[in-house]
Amino acid sequence: MNMLNYQPNIVKRFFILMSVTNKLSGVVARKLSGFAISFFLGGTMRQTELLQEVRKMRFEDIYEIWTEKRLTQEDAARMLGVCSRTFRRYIDRYEEYGLEGLKDKRLEQVSSHRAPVDEVFALTERYKSLHMGWNVKHFHSWYKKNAGKRSYTWVK
């Protein structure tokens, strides 16, 4: 596989991901390297989703050690980088819902600032059909004159 064909930021992310993988336990590293390879080969995974997967895998490893009584709750929590109360919450959710219980529900919420799809589509169609070739400054000034409410950066 020729790495020169990929965008530099993707290659950079891949190497960062692999360096993170090397610092984790064996099971987590194998699972994460599978994510890394699928991501590198064209899959899309936001950093927040990736970190969530890492957190879930680390929890699984630490939970297994904790259930074998080789760790105290405080030590397990410290290894995860959370307080002992948060670790107990993770345990409750994991035992009730499995790995799905550990998902961060905030990541699934749609931003209240996000523009409706029909508005985005209408504006891009308007630009393509009538204003092709206009720079952003001119197009945004036209947009504002015609009751547009979005910012310059959004139109850009």
N, C-alpha and C positions, 0 to 999 in steps of 0.2 A: 504494500500500500504506500503510495507516494504522499507524504504529508505536505508537500508543497502545493497540492491542489486544494487544500483547505484554507479557510480564512484564518489569519493569525490569531484572532481572539479565541476561536474554537480550539486551536492547538494549545494555546496558553491555558485555557480552562481544563483541557484534558490533562496536561501535565500537573496542574495544581491538584486536580482530582486524584491523580495517581499518587502524588506525594501525600495527600491526606490518607489515601488507602493504605500506604505503607506504615502509617502510625497506628492503625487499628488492629484489632485481633484478627486471627486467621479467617474465621467464618465471616465476619463483617467485611473483611477485605475482599474475599472471593465474591460475595454478593455485590459489593459496591463496584468491583472491577467489571462485573457484568453490566451494571448500569452505565459505567464509564464507556465501555466499548460500544454499547447500543447508542449512547448519546453521541459519541465521536463519529459513528458511522451514519449519522443523519437523524437520529432521534432528537426530540426536543424535550428538554427538562429544565425548567427554571431553577435558579440557584436555591430558592426557598423550598421547592419540591425535593431537590437533591438533599438538602440539609435535613428535611423532614424524614426522608428515607434513611439517612445515616443515623438520626436520633432513634428511629424505630429499631434498626438493627442493633445499635449499641444497647438499647434497653433490653432487647431479647437476650443478648449475651449476658448482661449483668443480672437480669432477672433469673436466668438459669443458675448462675453462680449463687445468687442470693437464696434461691429455693433449696440449694444443697447445703445451706447454712455455712458457707465459706466466707460470707460477707455479712456485716450488720447493715441495717437500713441506712444508717448514717454514712457508712463507707460507700455503699452502692449509690446513694444520692450524690455524694461528693464526686464519684467517678463520672456520673452523668452531668455534673455541673449544676445541679439543682438542690434545693433544700429537701430535708427529709419529708416534709409534708407534701411537697410536689411529687416526690417519689411514691409516697403512699397513694396519691391520687392516680398516678400512672398505673400502679398495681391494680387498683380497683377497676379502672377502665379497661385494662388489659384482660383481667380475669372475666369481666362481664362481656366485652365486645371483641376481644382478640386484638389483632394489630390495627383494625379499623378504629378502635377506641382511642388509639394514640394519635390519630390524625389531627392536625391543627385545623379546626373548622374556620378560622379566620382566613385561611388561604382560599377557601371555596367561595367566599362572599364577593359579590361584584361591587366594585367601587360605586359610591353614590355620585361621583363626579364623571363617571363614564358616559359618553354621549350615546344616544340611541343609534342602533345600526342603520335605521332608515335615514337619519339625519346625515350620517357619515356618507352613506351611499349616494344620497341626493346631492351633497356638496361635491363629491368627486365626479359624479356624472356631469354636473353643471360645469365644472372646470374643464373636463375633457371635451365637452360638446361646444362650449361657447368661449372659453377663456384660455384655451391651450396656448402656451408660450408666455403667458403673463408671469411675472415674478411674484413671489409671495407677498411682498409689500403692496403691490397694486391689487392683487386679488383680495387680500384681506381688507383693504380700504373699500373695495366694491362690496364685499360681504357685510361689513359694518353698516354701510349706507342702506343696505337692503334688509335691515333689522336682524343682522347676525348677532348672536350673543356670545359666541365663543372667542377665546383669546387668539392673539397672533400666533402663539406657539402651537395651539391646537390646530389652527388652520394650516400651519406649516407642515 
